[in-house]
């Protein structure tokens, strides 16, 4: 195994993703291993691991696999030093749209969490009220 390469088991451990999920992301072209060992084992780099972590972070925000693919393509294209300025500006605008969507989804989740916490608090209040009324604790 070359320097800087990790086998899929280490990648799974470091990302918290299952082997099956990592393989699936490779099958659909989101994160393909950077290399293969002589024995055919998938080998990943730190950049591959970071790509997997980005995908993992998009999932709780309900981005689709197509959204994820689009974002990864934008980031890949923006990393191209030969990209012309007009295209770079267009891609940066699309990246801004993803950032705004992520921020909105975070706000929505915070609202849902606040509602869930309020519900849990009310249940606790109801429990205490009913137990105090009956003398149970």
N, CA, C and O atoms as a GROMACS GRO file, in nm:
protein
  548
    1UNK      N    1   0.086  -0.118   0.000
    1UNK     CA    2   0.000   0.000   0.000
    1UNK      C    3   0.090   0.124   0.000
    1UNK      O    4   0.183   0.133   0.080
    2UNK      N    5   0.062   0.218  -0.090
    2UNK     CA    6   0.144   0.337  -0.103
    2UNK      C    7   0.124   0.433   0.012
    2UNK      O    8   0.025   0.428   0.084
    3UNK      N    9   0.221   0.521   0.026
    3UNK     CA   10   0.212   0.622   0.131
    3UNK      C   11   0.089   0.709   0.107
    3UNK      O   12   0.061   0.749  -0.006
    4UNK      N   13   0.017   0.736   0.214
    4UNK     CA   14  -0.101   0.821   0.203
    4UNK      C   15  -0.225   0.750   0.156
    4UNK      O   16  -0.330   0.813   0.142
    5UNK      N   17  -0.218   0.621   0.133
    5UNK     CA   18  -0.336   0.547   0.090
    5UNK      C   19  -0.393   0.467   0.207
    5UNK      O   20  -0.319   0.414   0.290
    6UNK      N   21  -0.524   0.459   0.210
    6UNK     CA   22  -0.594   0.383   0.315
    6UNK      C   23  -0.683   0.279   0.248
    6UNK      O   24  -0.738   0.302   0.140
    7UNK      N   25  -0.695   0.167   0.313
    7UNK     CA   26  -0.791   0.068   0.266
    7UNK      C   27  -0.930   0.108   0.313
    7UNK      O   28  -0.945   0.193   0.401
    8UNK      N   29  -1.029   0.047   0.254
    8UNK     CA   30  -1.168   0.084   0.279
    8UNK      C   31  -1.208   0.070   0.426
    8UNK      O   32  -1.290   0.148   0.475
    9UNK      N   33  -1.152  -0.026   0.496
    9UNK     CA   34  -1.185  -0.044   0.638
    9UNK      C   35  -1.145   0.076   0.721
    9UNK      O   36  -1.221   0.119   0.808
   10UNK      N   37  -1.026   0.130   0.696
   10UNK     CA   38  -0.982   0.249   0.769
   10UNK      C   39  -1.068   0.369   0.734
   10UNK      O   40  -1.103   0.449   0.820
   11UNK      N   41  -1.103   0.381   0.605
   11UNK     CA   42  -1.189   0.491   0.562
   11UNK      C   43  -1.325   0.482   0.630
   11UNK      O   44  -1.380   0.582   0.675
   12UNK      N   45  -1.378   0.361   0.638
   12UNK     CA   46  -1.507   0.341   0.705
   12UNK      C   47  -1.497   0.382   0.852
   12UNK      O   48  -1.586   0.449   0.905
   13UNK      N   49  -1.391   0.342   0.916
   13UNK     CA   50  -1.373   0.375   1.058
   13UNK      C   51  -1.361   0.526   1.077
   13UNK      O   52  -1.421   0.582   1.169
   14UNK      N   53  -1.286   0.591   0.992
   14UNK     CA   54  -1.262   0.736   1.008
   14UNK      C   55  -1.383   0.820   0.970
   14UNK      O   56  -1.400   0.930   1.022
   15UNK      N   57  -1.467   0.770   0.879
   15UNK     CA   58  -1.583   0.848   0.836
   15UNK      C   59  -1.711   0.811   0.908
   15UNK      O   60  -1.806   0.889   0.912
   16UNK      N   61  -1.714   0.691   0.967
   16UNK     CA   62  -1.838   0.644   1.027
   16UNK      C   63  -1.936   0.590   0.925
   16UNK      O   64  -2.052   0.566   0.958
   17UNK      N   65  -1.892   0.571   0.802
   17UNK     CA   66  -1.977   0.514   0.697
   17UNK      C   67  -1.951   0.365   0.688
   17UNK      O   68  -1.842   0.318   0.720
   18UNK      N   69  -2.051   0.292   0.646
   18UNK     CA   70  -2.034   0.147   0.631
   18UNK      C   71  -1.955   0.117   0.504
   18UNK      O   72  -1.948   0.199   0.412
   19UNK      N   73  -1.896   0.000   0.500
   19UNK     CA   74  -1.824  -0.045   0.380
   19UNK      C   75  -1.918  -0.044   0.260
   19UNK      O   76  -1.882  -0.004   0.150
   20UNK      N   77  -2.039  -0.090   0.285
   20UNK     CA   78  -2.139  -0.097   0.178
   20UNK      C   79  -2.169   0.041   0.121
   20UNK      O   80  -2.180   0.058  -0.001
   21UNK      N   81  -2.183   0.141   0.209
   21UNK     CA   82  -2.212   0.277   0.164
   21UNK      C   83  -2.096   0.332   0.083
   21UNK      O   84  -2.117   0.393  -0.022
   22UNK      N   85  -1.974   0.312   0.130
   22UNK     CA   86  -1.857   0.360   0.058
   22UNK      C   87  -1.849   0.295  -0.080
   22UNK      O   88  -1.823   0.363  -0.179
   23UNK      N   89  -1.871   0.165  -0.086
   23UNK     CA   90  -1.870   0.096  -0.215
   23UNK      C   91  -1.980   0.150  -0.308
   23UNK      O   92  -1.958   0.171  -0.427
   24UNK      N   93  -2.099   0.173  -0.250
   24UNK     CA   94  -2.210   0.226  -0.328
   24UNK      C   95  -2.175   0.363  -0.387
   24UNK      O   96  -2.202   0.389  -0.504
   25UNK      N   97  -2.116   0.449  -0.306
   25UNK     CA   98  -2.077   0.581  -0.357
   25UNK      C   99  -1.977   0.567  -0.471
   25UNK      O  100  -1.976   0.649  -0.563
   26UNK      N  101  -1.893   0.465  -0.465
   26UNK     CA  102  -1.802   0.438  -0.576
   26UNK      C  103  -1.874   0.390  -0.699
   26UNK      O  104  -1.845   0.432  -0.811
   27UNK      N  105  -1.971   0.300  -0.679
   27UNK     CA  106  -2.047   0.245  -0.792
   27UNK      C  107  -2.123   0.352  -0.868
   27UNK      O  108  -2.136   0.345  -0.990
   28UNK      N  109  -2.174   0.453  -0.796
   28UNK     CA  110  -2.252   0.557  -0.863
   28UNK      C  111  -2.166   0.677  -0.902
   28UNK      O  112  -2.216   0.778  -0.951
   29UNK      N  113  -2.034   0.666  -0.879
   29UNK     CA  114  -1.941   0.767  -0.927
   29UNK      C  115  -1.923   0.889  -0.840
   29UNK      O  116  -1.869   0.989  -0.887
   30UNK      N  117  -1.966   0.884  -0.715
   30UNK     CA  118  -1.946   1.000  -0.628
   30UNK      C  119  -1.805   1.005  -0.570
   30UNK      O  120  -1.742   1.111  -0.568
   31UNK      N  121  -1.756   0.893  -0.525
   31UNK     CA  122  -1.620   0.884  -0.470
   31UNK      C  123  -1.560   0.752  -0.513
   31UNK      O  124  -1.591   0.647  -0.458
   32UNK      N  125  -1.476   0.760  -0.611
   32UNK     CA  126  -1.408   0.639  -0.657
   32UNK      C  127  -1.273   0.632  -0.590
   32UNK      O  128  -1.208   0.735  -0.570
   33UNK      N  129  -1.228   0.513  -0.556
   33UNK     CA  130  -1.096   0.502  -0.493
   33UNK      C  131  -0.989   0.558  -0.586
   33UNK      O  132  -0.995   0.541  -0.708
   34UNK      N  133  -0.891   0.624  -0.526
   34UNK     CA  134  -0.785   0.686  -0.606
   34UNK      C  135  -0.691   0.583  -0.666
   34UNK      O  136  -0.624   0.610  -0.766
   35UNK      N  137  -0.687   0.465  -0.606
   35UNK     CA  138  -0.595   0.362  -0.655
   35UNK      C  139  -0.648   0.225  -0.614
   35UNK      O  140  -0.746   0.213  -0.541
   36UNK      N  141  -0.580   0.124  -0.663
   36UNK     CA  142  -0.607  -0.014  -0.624
   36UNK      C  143  -0.475  -0.078  -0.588
   36UNK      O  144  -0.371  -0.050  -0.649
   37UNK      N  145  -0.479  -0.164  -0.488
   37UNK     CA  146  -0.358  -0.239  -0.453
   37UNK      C  147  -0.333  -0.347  -0.558
   37UNK      O  148  -0.417  -0.371  -0.644
   38UNK      N  149  -0.218  -0.410  -0.549
   38UNK     CA  150  -0.188  -0.519  -0.643
   38UNK      C  151  -0.291  -0.630  -0.631
   38UNK      O  152  -0.321  -0.699  -0.728
   39UNK      N  153  -0.346  -0.646  -0.512
   39UNK     CA  154  -0.448  -0.748  -0.489
   39UNK      C  155  -0.589  -0.702  -0.526
   39UNK      O  156  -0.684  -0.778  -0.510
   40UNK      N  157  -0.602  -0.579  -0.576
   40UNK     CA  158  -0.731  -0.528  -0.619
   40UNK      C  159  -0.812  -0.456  -0.511
   40UNK      O  160  -0.927  -0.419  -0.534
   41UNK      N  161  -0.750  -0.435  -0.394
   41UNK     CA  162  -0.822  -0.364  -0.287
   41UNK      C  163  -0.832  -0.216  -0.320
   41UNK      O  164  -0.739  -0.157  -0.374
   42UNK      N  165  -0.946  -0.158  -0.285
   42UNK     CA  166  -0.966  -0.014  -0.304
   42UNK      C  167  -0.872   0.061  -0.210
   42UNK      O  168  -0.858   0.026  -0.093
   43UNK      N  169  -0.809   0.165  -0.264
   43UNK     CA  170  -0.721   0.250  -0.185
   43UNK      C  171  -0.768   0.394  -0.196
   43UNK      O  172  -0.795   0.444  -0.305
   44UNK      N  173  -0.778   0.459  -0.082
   44UNK     CA  174  -0.831   0.594  -0.076
   44UNK      C  175  -0.726   0.689  -0.021
   44UNK      O  176  -0.638   0.650   0.057
   45UNK      N  177  -0.736   0.814  -0.062
   45UNK     CA  178  -0.648   0.919  -0.012
   45UNK      C  179  -0.724   1.005   0.089
   45UNK      O  180  -0.844   0.988   0.109
   46UNK      N  181  -0.653   1.095   0.150
   46UNK     CA  182  -0.716   1.191   0.243
   46UNK      C  183  -0.821   1.274   0.168
   46UNK      O  184  -0.926   1.306   0.224
   47UNK      N  185  -0.793   1.309   0.044
   47UNK     CA  186  -0.891   1.385  -0.037
   47UNK      C  187  -1.018   1.303  -0.059
   47UNK      O  188  -1.129   1.358  -0.053
   48UNK      N  189  -1.004   1.173  -0.083
   48UNK     CA  190  -1.121   1.086  -0.098
   48UNK      C  191  -1.201   1.082   0.031
   48UNK      O  192  -1.324   1.088   0.029
   49UNK      N  193  -1.129   1.072   0.143
   49UNK     CA  194  -1.195   1.068   0.273
   49UNK      C  195  -1.273   1.198   0.296
   49UNK      O  196  -1.387   1.194   0.344
   50UNK      N  197  -1.212   1.311   0.264
   50UNK     CA  198  -1.281   1.440   0.281
   50UNK      C  199  -1.404   1.450   0.191
   50UNK      O  200  -1.504   1.510   0.230
   51UNK      N  201  -1.396   1.392   0.074
   51UNK     CA  202  -1.512   1.390  -0.017
   51UNK      C  203  -1.625   1.308   0.043
   51UNK      O  204  -1.742   1.348   0.037
   52UNK      N  205  -1.591   1.194   0.102
   52UNK     CA  206  -1.692   1.111   0.169
   52UNK      C  207  -1.754   1.184   0.287
   52UNK      O  208  -1.875   1.175   0.309
   53UNK      N  209  -1.673   1.257   0.363
   53UNK     CA  210  -1.727   1.333   0.476
   53UNK      C  211  -1.822   1.443   0.430
   53UNK      O  212  -1.922   1.471   0.496
   54UNK      N  213  -1.790   1.507   0.316
   54UNK     CA  214  -1.879   1.608   0.261
   54UNK      C  215  -2.015   1.546   0.227
   54UNK      O  216  -2.120   1.602   0.258
   55UNK      N  217  -2.010   1.430   0.162
   55UNK     CA  218  -2.134   1.360   0.126
   55UNK      C  219  -2.212   1.326   0.252
   55UNK      O  220  -2.334   1.345   0.258
   56UNK      N  221  -2.143   1.275   0.353
   56UNK     CA  222  -2.208   1.238   0.478
   56UNK      C  223  -2.276   1.358   0.543
   56UNK      O  224  -2.384   1.345   0.600
   57UNK      N  225  -2.214   1.474   0.534
   57UNK     CA  226  -2.271   1.595   0.595
   57UNK      C  227  -2.391   1.648   0.518
   57UNK      O  228  -2.474   1.719   0.574
   58UNK      N  229  -2.401   1.613   0.391
   58UNK     CA  230  -2.515   1.659   0.311
   58UNK      C  231  -2.640   1.578   0.341
   58UNK      O  232  -2.752   1.628   0.329
   59UNK      N  233  -2.621   1.453   0.380
   59UNK     CA  234  -2.735   1.362   0.397
   59UNK      C  235  -2.838   1.410   0.500
   59UNK      O  236  -2.957   1.410   0.470
   60UNK      N  237  -2.796   1.452   0.621
   60UNK     CA  238  -2.898   1.496   0.718
   60UNK      C  239  -2.972   1.622   0.675
   60UNK      O  240  -3.077   1.656   0.730
   61UNK      N  241  -2.916   1.693   0.577
   61UNK     CA  242  -2.982   1.813   0.526
   61UNK      C  243  -3.074   1.782   0.409
   61UNK      O  244  -3.125   1.872   0.343
   62UNK      N  245  -3.094   1.653   0.384
   62UNK     CA  246  -3.186   1.605   0.280
   62UNK      C  247  -3.148   1.649   0.139
   62UNK      O  248  -3.235   1.669   0.055
   63UNK      N  249  -3.019   1.663   0.112
   63UNK     CA  250  -2.977   1.684  -0.026
   63UNK      C  251  -2.986   1.550  -0.097
   63UNK      O  252  -2.951   1.446  -0.040
   64UNK      N  253  -3.034   1.551  -0.218
   64UNK     CA  254  -3.046   1.427  -0.296
   64UNK      C  255  -2.908   1.384  -0.347
   64UNK      O  256  -2.812   1.460  -0.342
   65UNK      N  257  -2.901   1.261  -0.396
   65UNK     CA  258  -2.775   1.216  -0.456
   65UNK      C  259  -2.741   1.300  -0.578
   65UNK      O  260  -2.624   1.325  -0.606
   66UNK      N  261  -2.842   1.344  -0.651
   66UNK     CA  262  -2.818   1.429  -0.768
   66UNK      C  263  -2.762   1.565  -0.724
   66UNK      O  264  -2.671   1.618  -0.787
   67UNK      N  265  -2.818   1.622  -0.615
   67UNK     CA  266  -2.764   1.746  -0.560
   67UNK      C  267  -2.618   1.726  -0.520
   67UNK      O  268  -2.532   1.810  -0.546
   68UNK      N  269  -2.592   1.613  -0.455
   68UNK     CA  270  -2.457   1.582  -0.410
   68UNK      C  271  -2.362   1.573  -0.529
   68UNK      O  272  -2.252   1.628  -0.526
   69UNK      N  273  -2.405   1.503  -0.632
   69UNK     CA  274  -2.324   1.490  -0.754
   69UNK      C  275  -2.296   1.629  -0.813
   69UNK      O  276  -2.183   1.658  -0.851
   70UNK      N  277  -2.399   1.714  -0.820
   70UNK     CA  278  -2.383   1.849  -0.874
   70UNK      C  279  -2.281   1.928  -0.793
   70UNK      O  280  -2.193   1.993  -0.849
   71UNK      N  281  -2.293   1.923  -0.661
   71UNK     CA  282  -2.201   1.998  -0.576
   71UNK      C  283  -2.057   1.948  -0.594
   71UNK      O  284  -1.964   2.028  -0.605
   72UNK      N  285  -2.039   1.817  -0.597
   72UNK     CA  286  -1.905   1.762  -0.615
   72UNK      C  287  -1.846   1.804  -0.750
   72UNK      O  288  -1.727   1.833  -0.759
   73UNK      N  289  -1.928   1.806  -0.854
   73UNK     CA  290  -1.880   1.849  -0.986
   73UNK      C  291  -1.841   1.996  -0.984
   73UNK      O  292  -1.741   2.035  -1.044
   74UNK      N  293  -1.920   2.077  -0.915
   74UNK     CA  294  -1.887   2.220  -0.902
   74UNK      C  295  -1.751   2.236  -0.833
   74UNK      O  296  -1.665   2.310  -0.880
   75UNK      N  297  -1.733   2.166  -0.722
   75UNK     CA  298  -1.608   2.176  -0.649
   75UNK      C  299  -1.490   2.126  -0.732
   75UNK      O  300  -1.382   2.185  -0.728
   76UNK      N  301  -1.510   2.017  -0.806
   76UNK     CA  302  -1.404   1.965  -0.892
   76UNK      C  303  -1.366   2.066  -1.000
   76UNK      O  304  -1.248   2.088  -1.027
   77UNK      N  305  -1.466   2.127  -1.060
   77UNK     CA  306  -1.439   2.223  -1.167
   77UNK      C  307  -1.371   2.348  -1.112
   77UNK      O  308  -1.280   2.403  -1.175
   78UNK      N  309  -1.416   2.394  -0.994
   78UNK     CA  310  -1.354   2.512  -0.934
   78UNK      C  311  -1.206   2.488  -0.899
   78UNK      O  312  -1.128   2.583  -0.894
   79UNK      N  313  -1.169   2.366  -0.875
   79UNK     CA  314  -1.030   2.332  -0.842
   79UNK      C  315  -0.940   2.333  -0.965
   79UNK      O  316  -0.818   2.326  -0.952
   80UNK      N  317  -0.998   2.341  -1.084
   80UNK     CA  318  -0.920   2.341  -1.209
   80UNK      C  319  -0.855   2.477  -1.228
   80UNK      O  320  -0.924   2.577  -1.246
   81UNK      N  321  -0.721   2.484  -1.223
   81UNK     CA  322  -0.654   2.614  -1.238
   81UNK      C  323  -0.671   2.675  -1.376
   81UNK      O  324  -0.652   2.795  -1.392
   82UNK      N  325  -0.705   2.596  -1.476
   82UNK     CA  326  -0.722   2.646  -1.612
   82UNK      C  327  -0.862   2.695  -1.644
   82UNK      O  328  -0.891   2.731  -1.758
   83UNK      N  329  -0.950   2.697  -1.545
   83UNK     CA  330  -1.089   2.736  -1.567
   83UNK      C  331  -1.097   2.885  -1.602
   83UNK      O  332  -1.035   2.968  -1.536
   84UNK      N  333  -1.175   2.918  -1.707
   84UNK     CA  334  -1.186   3.059  -1.744
   84UNK      C  335  -1.271   3.134  -1.641
   84UNK      O  336  -1.352   3.075  -1.570
   85UNK      N  337  -1.250   3.263  -1.635
   85UNK     CA  338  -1.310   3.346  -1.529
   85UNK      C  339  -1.462   3.347  -1.534
   85UNK      O  340  -1.526   3.345  -1.428
   86UNK      N  341  -1.522   3.350  -1.652
   86UNK     CA  342  -1.668   3.350  -1.662
   86UNK      C  343  -1.726   3.220  -1.604
   86UNK      O  344  -1.824   3.222  -1.530
   87UNK      N  345  -1.664   3.110  -1.639
   87UNK     CA  346  -1.711   2.980  -1.587
   87UNK      C  347  -1.691   2.973  -1.437
   87UNK      O  348  -1.776   2.921  -1.365
   88UNK      N  349  -1.576   3.024  -1.389
   88UNK     CA  350  -1.549   3.025  -1.245
   88UNK      C  351  -1.656   3.107  -1.170
   88UNK      O  352  -1.702   3.067  -1.064
   89UNK      N  353  -1.693   3.220  -1.226
   89UNK     CA  354  -1.795   3.305  -1.165
   89UNK      C  355  -1.930   3.233  -1.159
   89UNK      O  356  -2.000   3.238  -1.058
   90UNK      N  357  -1.965   3.166  -1.268
   90UNK     CA  358  -2.090   3.091  -1.274
   90UNK      C  359  -2.092   2.979  -1.170
   90UNK      O  360  -2.191   2.961  -1.099
   91UNK      N  361  -1.982   2.905  -1.160
   91UNK     CA  362  -1.973   2.796  -1.063
   91UNK      C  363  -1.974   2.849  -0.920
   91UNK      O  364  -2.034   2.788  -0.831
   92UNK      N  365  -1.908   2.962  -0.898
   92UNK     CA  366  -1.908   3.021  -0.763
   92UNK      C  367  -2.050   3.061  -0.724
   92UNK      O  368  -2.089   3.048  -0.608
   93UNK      N  369  -2.127   3.111  -0.820
   93UNK     CA  370  -2.267   3.147  -0.793
   93UNK      C  371  -2.347   3.022  -0.755
   93UNK      O  372  -2.428   3.026  -0.662
   94UNK      N  373  -2.324   2.912  -0.826
   94UNK     CA  374  -2.394   2.787  -0.793
   94UNK      C  375  -2.353   2.736  -0.656
   94UNK      O  376  -2.435   2.682  -0.581
   95UNK      N  377  -2.226   2.752  -0.622
   95UNK     CA  378  -2.178   2.714  -0.489
   95UNK      C  379  -2.247   2.798  -0.383
   95UNK      O  380  -2.284   2.746  -0.277
   96UNK      N  381  -2.264   2.927  -0.409
   96UNK     CA  382  -2.337   3.015  -0.317
   96UNK      C  383  -2.479   2.965  -0.295
   96UNK      O  384  -2.531   2.969  -0.183
   97UNK      N  385  -2.543   2.918  -0.401
   97UNK     CA  386  -2.679   2.866  -0.390
   97UNK      C  387  -2.684   2.744  -0.300
   97UNK      O  388  -2.777   2.728  -0.221
   98UNK      N  389  -2.585   2.656  -0.312
   98UNK     CA  390  -2.578   2.540  -0.222
   98UNK      C  391  -2.559   2.585  -0.077
   98UNK      O  392  -2.621   2.531   0.014
   99UNK      N  393  -2.473   2.684  -0.057
   99UNK     CA  394  -2.450   2.734   0.078
   99UNK      C  395  -2.579   2.791   0.137
   99UNK      O  396  -2.612   2.764   0.252
  100UNK      N  397  -2.650   2.869   0.059
  100UNK     CA  398  -2.777   2.927   0.105
  100UNK      C  399  -2.879   2.817   0.135
  100UNK      O  400  -2.951   2.826   0.234
  101UNK      N  401  -2.885   2.715   0.051
  101UNK     CA  402  -2.977   2.604   0.074
  101UNK      C  403  -2.941   2.530   0.202
  101UNK      O  404  -3.029   2.493   0.280
  102UNK      N  405  -2.812   2.508   0.224
  102UNK     CA  406  -2.768   2.440   0.346
  102UNK      C  407  -2.802   2.523   0.470
  102UNK      O  408  -2.849   2.469   0.570
  103UNK      N  409  -2.780   2.653   0.462
  103UNK     CA  410  -2.814   2.740   0.575
  103UNK      C  411  -2.963   2.737   0.604
  103UNK      O  412  -3.004   2.734   0.720
  104UNK      N  413  -3.046   2.739   0.499
  104UNK     CA  414  -3.191   2.733   0.519
  104UNK      C  415  -3.232   2.601   0.582
  104UNK      O  416  -3.317   2.597   0.671
  105UNK      N  417  -3.173   2.493   0.535
  105UNK     CA  418  -3.207   2.362   0.591
  105UNK      C  419  -3.164   2.352   0.736
  105UNK      O  420  -3.231   2.287   0.817
  106UNK      N  421  -3.052   2.415   0.770
  106UNK     CA  422  -3.010   2.418   0.912
  106UNK      C  423  -3.111   2.497   0.996
  106UNK      O  424  -3.146   2.455   1.106
  107UNK      N  425  -3.157   2.608   0.943
  107UNK     CA  426  -3.259   2.686   1.015
  107UNK      C  427  -3.386   2.603   1.035
  107UNK      O  428  -3.445   2.604   1.143
  108UNK      N  429  -3.426   2.532   0.931
  108UNK     CA  430  -3.545   2.448   0.940
  108UNK      C  431  -3.526   2.339   1.046
  108UNK      O  432  -3.617   2.312   1.125
  109UNK      N  433  -3.409   2.277   1.047
  109UNK     CA  434  -3.382   2.172   1.146
  109UNK      C  435  -3.380   2.229   1.288
  109UNK      O  436  -3.428   2.165   1.382
  110UNK      N  437  -3.323   2.349   1.304
  110UNK     CA  438  -3.324   2.412   1.437
  110UNK      C  439  -3.468   2.436   1.484
  110UNK      O  440  -3.500   2.417   1.601
  111UNK      N  441  -3.554   2.477   1.392
  111UNK     CA  442  -3.694   2.497   1.426
  111UNK      C  443  -3.761   2.366   1.466
  111UNK      O  444  -3.837   2.363   1.563
  112UNK      N  445  -3.733   2.260   1.394
  112UNK     CA  446  -3.788   2.129   1.428
  112UNK      C  447  -3.736   2.082   1.563
  112UNK      O  448  -3.811   2.025   1.643
  113UNK      N  449  -3.608   2.104   1.589
  113UNK     CA  450  -3.548   2.064   1.715
  113UNK      C  451  -3.610   2.142   1.830
  113UNK      O  452  -3.639   2.085   1.935
  114UNK      N  453  -3.632   2.272   1.813
  114UNK     CA  454  -3.694   2.353   1.917
  114UNK      C  455  -3.835   2.301   1.947
  114UNK      O  456  -3.876   2.294   2.063
  115UNK      N  457  -3.908   2.265   1.843
  115UNK     CA  458  -4.043   2.212   1.862
  115UNK      C  459  -4.038   2.078   1.936
  115UNK      O  460  -4.119   2.054   2.025
  116UNK      N  461  -3.944   1.992   1.900
  116UNK     CA  462  -3.929   1.862   1.966
  116UNK      C  463  -3.890   1.880   2.112
  116UNK      O  464  -3.941   1.808   2.199
  117UNK      N  465  -3.800   1.975   2.140
  117UNK     CA  466  -3.760   1.999   2.279
  117UNK      C  467  -3.877   2.054   2.360
  117UNK      O  468  -3.895   2.017   2.476
  118UNK      N  469  -3.957   2.141   2.299
  118UNK     CA  470  -4.074   2.193   2.367
  118UNK      C  471  -4.173   2.080   2.398
  118UNK      O  472  -4.230   2.075   2.506
  119UNK      N  473  -4.192   1.992   2.303
  119UNK     CA  474  -4.281   1.878   2.322
  119UNK      C  475  -4.232   1.791   2.439
  119UNK      O  476  -4.311   1.753   2.525
  120UNK      N  477  -4.102   1.760   2.441
  120UNK     CA  478  -4.046   1.680   2.549
  120UNK      C  479  -4.064   1.749   2.683
  120UNK      O  480  -4.095   1.685   2.784
  121UNK      N  481  -4.045   1.879   2.685
  121UNK     CA  482  -4.064   1.956   2.809
  121UNK      C  483  -4.209   1.948   2.855
  121UNK      O  484  -4.236   1.930   2.974
  122UNK      N  485  -4.301   1.963   2.763
  122UNK     CA  486  -4.444   1.955   2.799
  122UNK      C  487  -4.481   1.818   2.853
  122UNK      O  488  -4.559   1.806   2.948
  123UNK      N  489  -4.424   1.713   2.791
  123UNK     CA  490  -4.450   1.578   2.843
  123UNK      C  491  -4.399   1.564   2.986
  123UNK      O  492  -4.467   1.508   3.072
  124UNK      N  493  -4.279   1.616   3.010
  124UNK     CA  494  -4.224   1.613   3.145
  124UNK      C  495  -4.311   1.690   3.243
  124UNK      O  496  -4.334   1.645   3.355
  125UNK      N  497  -4.360   1.805   3.200
  125UNK     CA  498  -4.449   1.886   3.285
  125UNK      C  499  -4.577   1.808   3.315
  125UNK      O  500  -4.624   1.807   3.429
  126UNK      N  501  -4.634   1.744   3.213
  126UNK     CA  502  -4.756   1.666   3.231
  126UNK      C  503  -4.731   1.550   3.327
  126UNK      O  504  -4.813   1.523   3.414
  127UNK      N  505  -4.620   1.483   3.311
  127UNK     CA  506  -4.586   1.371   3.399
  127UNK      C  507  -4.578   1.419   3.543
  127UNK      O  508  -4.637   1.359   3.633
  128UNK      N  509  -4.504   1.528   3.564
  128UNK     CA  510  -4.490   1.580   3.702
  128UNK      C  511  -4.626   1.623   3.758
  128UNK      O  512  -4.655   1.597   3.875
  129UNK      N  513  -4.707   1.687   3.678
  129UNK     CA  514  -4.839   1.732   3.723
  129UNK      C  515  -4.923   1.615   3.766
  129UNK      O  516  -4.986   1.619   3.872
  130UNK      N  517  -4.927   1.510   3.685
  130UNK     CA  518  -5.010   1.395   3.716
  130UNK      C  519  -4.957   1.312   3.832
  130UNK      O  520  -5.034   1.258   3.911
  131UNK      N  521  -4.826   1.303   3.843
  131UNK     CA  522  -4.770   1.227   3.954
  131UNK      C  523  -4.786   1.302   4.086
  131UNK      O  524  -4.810   1.240   4.190
  132UNK      N  525  -4.774   1.435   4.084
  132UNK     CA  526  -4.793   1.513   4.206
  132UNK      C  527  -4.940   1.507   4.252
  132UNK      O  528  -4.969   1.506   4.372
  133UNK      N  529  -5.030   1.504   4.155
  133UNK     CA  530  -5.172   1.499   4.188
  133UNK      C  531  -5.209   1.366   4.255
  133UNK      O  532  -5.299   1.361   4.338
  134UNK      N  533  -5.138   1.260   4.219
  134UNK     CA  534  -5.170   1.130   4.277
  134UNK      C  535  -5.078   1.096   4.395
  134UNK      O  536  -5.098   0.994   4.462
  135UNK      N  537  -4.978   1.180   4.419
  135UNK     CA  538  -4.887   1.154   4.528
  135UNK      C  539  -4.773   1.062   4.492
  135UNK      O  540  -4.688   1.034   4.578
  136UNK      N  541  -4.766   1.012   4.368
  136UNK     CA  542  -4.656   0.927   4.323
  136UNK      C  543  -4.536   1.015   4.284
  136UNK      O  544  -4.552   1.133   4.252
  137UNK      N  545  -4.422   0.958   4.287
  137UNK     CA  546  -4.303   1.034   4.242
  137UNK      C  547  -4.220   0.951   4.157
  137UNK      O  548  -4.116   0.996   4.110
   0.00000   0.00000   0.00000
